[in-house]
Amino acid sequence: MKIRTLVSAIMVALVASFVAEAQQKKADKVLIAYYSYRGGNTKAVAEYIQQATGGDLFRIETDHPYPQDYNALTEQASEELEKGVRPKLKRTVPNMADYSVIYIGSPNWWGTIAPVVMTFLEGHNFAGKTIIPFITHEGSRMGKSVNDIKKLAPKTKVLDGFAIRGRNAKNSSEDVKKELKALGQIP
């Protein structure tokens, strides 16, 4: 009888341990959501984050692509930001509730995140989650991206994040790892 009780207690402890481990893995699930313009700089940084964290990648895409001509793009982005236009998304993250840490990547357009990233933030519930911004730029660094993300994703913990110069993005693996370590996201 004592052996049966002991075996039963061990089984209960093992099941509880497996359940706790599964809950922790679910709680720590990472999403790397990013918008990258034609140069692919933000995509490159997103892929380095994915390699370092093991998170899931999600490319934020507009229903209608931005112009390929850079001048036309900057004019459209400026107008969208000025008028509060939110471009439609091609798709959303169907299982956002599964993630606890979300990296949000965008190029710095006119001192903030791209309007399509604003659409993404407004279209999902981030309450209780942690957002880590990463921005690619050519000299303007983070701009007001962090403050804008905080406004668009209330009830969310938004870390300061980090910026990577666009021309260095495709060779920034070590820089990304240093930033992630400084943020306490990888050992």
N, C-alpha and C positions, 0 to 999 in steps of 0.2 A: 504494500500500500504506500509506503514511504517513497519507493522508487517511482511509482506512478505519479505521485504528487510532485516530486522533484522534476520529473520529465515534463509534466504539465507546466510547472513554473518556468522552466527553461524555454519551452515553446512560446509561452506568453511573452517572455522577455525578448526573445528573438523577433517575434512578430512586431512588438512595439518598437524595437530598434530599426527594423526595416521600414516601418511606417514613418518613423521620425526622419530617417535618412531620405526617403522619397519626398516628404514634405519640404525638407531643407533644399533638396535639388530643385524642386518646383519653385520655391521661394527665391532662389538665386538665379532663375532663368534670365538670360540676357538677350536683348534684341538690339541690333544695330540698324537703325532706320536712317537712310540718307538720301539726299537729292544731289545728283552730280550732273553738272552741265557737260557739254561735249568733250572737254579736255580730260574728264575722268579723274580730276585731282581728289575730289571728295570721296569718290568710289575707292581710290587707292588707299586712302586713310581708313575708310570703313573696313576694307579687307584686312589691313594690318591689325585693327582692333579685333576683328573676328578671329584672326590667327592667335592673338594673345589671350583672348577671353573664352573662345569656343562658343560665342553667342551666335544667334541666328541673324542672317543678313536679310534686310528688306529694302528694296529700292523704291523710293518715293518717285512716282511718275505722274506727270500731268496727262489729262485726257487728250489734250492737244499740245504737242511739243512747242517749246519756246523756239523763236527764230534762230537759225544757224548763224546769221550775220551778227557779230558781236555788238555793233552799234544799235541795231534794231532790238536786240535783246535788252541792252541797258535802258533804252527808251521805254520798252514795254514794262520792265521790272520797276523802273522809277514811277511810271504811271500806276501800276498795280499797287505799289506801296502807298503812293499819295492818295489814291481813291479807296484804299482798303479792299481791293479786289482779291478774291480767293479763287485761284484756278481750280477746276475740278480735278479730282484724282482718278487715275486709271483703276486703282484698287486700294483697299484698306487692309489692315491687319485683322483677320477674323478672330484671332485668339489672343487679343491684347491682355486679357485677364491672366494669362499664363506667365507673363513677364513681370519681374520686379525691378529690373534695371534696364533702362532704355537709353542708348546712346543716340543722340540726334545730330546728324551731320548735314551741313549746308555750306555752300560758298557764301562769303560775305558780299551781299549786294546792297549797295547804298547804306552801309553801316549796320546791317542787320541780316537776318536769315532770309532766304528766298521766300516769296509769297506762297509757293506751293508747299513749303515746309510749315508755314503758318496754317494752311488748310489742313495739313496732316495733324498738327497739334490740336486744332479746334475740333477735329473729327473723331478723336479718341478720348477715352476716359483714362487719365493718368493719376487719379487720386490715389494717394498712398504709395506711389512708385518713386523711384529715383531717376532723374534725367541727368545725363552727362552730355553737354553740348560739345561738339567738335566742329571747328570752322576752318575752312581753307580761305586764304586771302592773298593779296599781293601788296600788303603794307598796312592795311587797316585793322589787322588782328581780329579781336572778338566784336569790336564795335559795341552796339547795344543789344547784341544777340541774347545774352543771358537774361537781361531785364525783360526783353520781349517774350522770351520763352516762359518766364515766370508769370507774365500776364496771361499768356495763352493756355497755360497748364496750371491753373490754381490747384491748391491742395496737394501739390507735388513738391518733393524735395529736389531742387535744381542745384547741382554742383557748379562750380566756376567753369569747369571744362578746360578746353585747350584749343589753341590755334596753330595751324601748320601753314607755312607759306606755300602757296599753290605750286610754284615752280620747283619746290623741294618735295612735294607730296609723294611722288612715285618712288622716292628713295628715302622715305621717312620712317621705316620700320623701327629703327632703334630709338628715334625721337618719340614715336608713339608709345613704345614700351616704357620709356622714362616718364612720360606724362601719366600713363596708367599707374605706374608704381607710385608716383607722387600723389595721385588721387586715392591710393589705397585699394585699387581695383585688381591688381595682380601682385604676387609676392616678388 
